Amino acid sequence: WLDEKPDTLKIIACGSVVVPGLVEHADDASMPARQADNWQLAPQQRAELLLMVGACQSSRVVLLSGDYHCAAISTIRFQHDGHLKREACAIVTPPLYAPYPAINAHPKDVCAAESLDLGNGWTADIATEAWTGDGYAEISAQPLLSEFWVHVSMRLMRSDARRAPEWITQRRSLRVG
């Protein structure tokens, strides 16, 4: 499927987050990944999936998930033998309603940078920005000359100092390809 119609945008939607990982389950963290509630629980399968994305014919791939109860956007740079092969992106949508802040992931819990060895000379370098708040994501895609862009608007509701709801929007445009 990833190799068919390589110029078509491919979206891999998954309820459990593939990218980005959580700090507490990073290789050098104190909490083992076997307690993770994301793809860090299965590092081999995570690497296999990312390798498929990095090595496929499709140049336009987006990973889409939720589950962290915070919002995040990642850029994934796939390299083979030290040479950049492609970029993809991962979007973690915010929760519509997350009433228990103590159990939600906080942006500081999300890995801001990861470097994963995918095997066979492949690596994935991941840079992530994360935000807190309930809300939703508006996502659109746009070809522009020889490039392809994914535009994301994270609409997040937070409480201000008076505990009144306040809407903010975080906008990012990501080149995939």
Salt bridges, closest charged atoms under 4 A:
GLU24 OE2 - HIS25 NE2 3.35
ASP81 OD2 - HIS80 ND1 3.57
GLU87 OE2 - ARG77 NH1 2.70
GLU87 OE1 - ARG175 NH2 3.64
ASP109 OD1 - LYS108 NZ 3.33
GLU114 OE2 - ARG46 NH2 3.09
GLU129 OE2 - ARG172 NH2 2.71
ASP160 OD2 - ARG162 NH2 3.20
